[in-house]
Each structure stands twice: as structure tokens, then as C-alpha cells.
Amino acid sequence: MFRSRSKEEKAPTGKVTADLSKQPRDPQAPKGRPTPKRSEAQSQRRRAAGGAPLDSKEAKKRQREARRVDLAKQREALASGDERYLPVRDKGPVRRFVRDYVDSRFCIAEFFLPLAVIILILSVIQVPNIQAISLLLWLLVIALIVIDSIGLAFRLKKQLKERFPDTPKRGAVAYALMRTLQMRRLRLPKPQVKRGERP
């Protein structure tokens, strides 16, 4: 009854402020910080989403980096024969066997390029006899390559049927014939077997 008015006025305001802190904030009331721009909010969301690129330029840069890393791994795999990083056309046990089968043999087709250069030089010489010999050599080399390739294809098909009866073998023979046309030291993936060593 004899209390001062100032103490009575202070007490209820303390209760009111405590009650207000528990209630949800009024949407019309100021929040105490500036609203971020849409672009800033989006970039923050992207960063929070796990390191996604901030713009198309950065996305392209990351793609180029990833492609460069993949190509480096592929080059190493082509040199070492590591199956994990080989290109799709070289993957699988069938393709590995085909490579080993071709690399373990002498093929006439692998000497085609050096022979072609020699025959070409002979054909340029303006001597009728040498030009006739070069033409015969062309025919002989082509005939030998065709005969050798047909024999290789038949033997390889037989081996593939025996070793991989349930595995798809589509394109394996064509893959082998393309490999015979390359010189042994230039073949990719690099040969993993020596000549005469059966796979």
C-alpha cells in the first residue's frame, strides 16, 4: 500500500518482456539484420548443398579437371593394363584374352606399314622391272595378310568358344584383326605377354 509507484511499474514490464520472448516473432517486426539478395541466398544454399559449382564457368572448369584426371588414368591404364581405368572397348576378360592371343603371335599384318613404305619407294623408281616387282610385292603382301587374318579369325573363334562359352563375344574378332594391323610396340593397351607365350 505504501510502495512506490516506480517499483510497481517496473515489475510488470519485466514479466511482459519475458512472456514476449517465448511467443513467436511478429512478421511485421524488424528482425535486426538486412535481408540477403536472392543471388546471395542461392549461392549460400549451393555451398551448403555439398560443394556444388557456383556458376556455369566454375562448373565447366570442374568438368575439364575431371576429364583431365580420367584421361590421365586411362593413359596409365593403357600402359600398365589396369582393367579399372581402360576404355570401354578394351575392358573385360574376353578383350584381354584377345589382346594376349594376338600379342603372343607373329602376324604378317603388323609388318604392313614398313613393307608398304618399301614397296612405295620401289614403285617410284623409274625402272620398269623394279616397278613390276613392286606391284607383285603389293599383291603378295595383301594375299598373305588376308590368308593370315582368316586363319587367325578361325583359331580365335574356336578358342573363345572353349574359354568363354556363356560370355558375349560380339566384335572380339574384329578387335583382334585391328590389333594385328598395329606394330607391336605401338599397340595400346601395351602387350602383357611375350611372343610365343600362350595366354
Stockholm file with secondary structure:
# STOCKHOLM 1.0

chainA/1-199         MFRSRSKEEKAPTGKVTADLSKQPRDPQAPKGRPTPKRSEAQSQRRRAAGGAPLDSKEAKKRQREARRVDLAKQREALASGDERYLPVRDKGPVRRFVRDYVDSRFCIAEFFLPLAVIILILSVIQVPNIQAISLLLWLLVIALIVIDSIGLAFRLKKQLKERFPDTPKRGAVAYALMRTLQMRRLRLPKPQVKRGERP
#=GR chainA/1-199 SS CCCCHHHHHHHHHHHHHHHHHHSCCCTTSCCSSCCCCHHHHHHHHHHHTTSCCSSHHHHHHHHHHHHHHHHHHHHHHHHHCCGGGSCGGGCSHHHHHHHHHHHTSCCGGGGHHHHHHHHHHHHHSSCHHHHHHHHHHHHHHHHHHHHHHHHHHHHHHHHHHHHCSSSCCTTHHHHHHHHHTSCGGGCSSCCCSCTTCCC
#=GC SS_cons         CCCCHHHHHHHHHHHHHHHHHHSCCCTTSCCSSCCCCHHHHHHHHHHHTTSCCSSHHHHHHHHHHHHHHHHHHHHHHHHHCCGGGSCGGGCSHHHHHHHHHHHTSCCGGGGHHHHHHHHHHHHHSSCHHHHHHHHHHHHHHHHHHHHHHHHHHHHHHHHHHHHCSSSCCTTHHHHHHHHHTSCGGGCSSCCCSCTTCCC
//
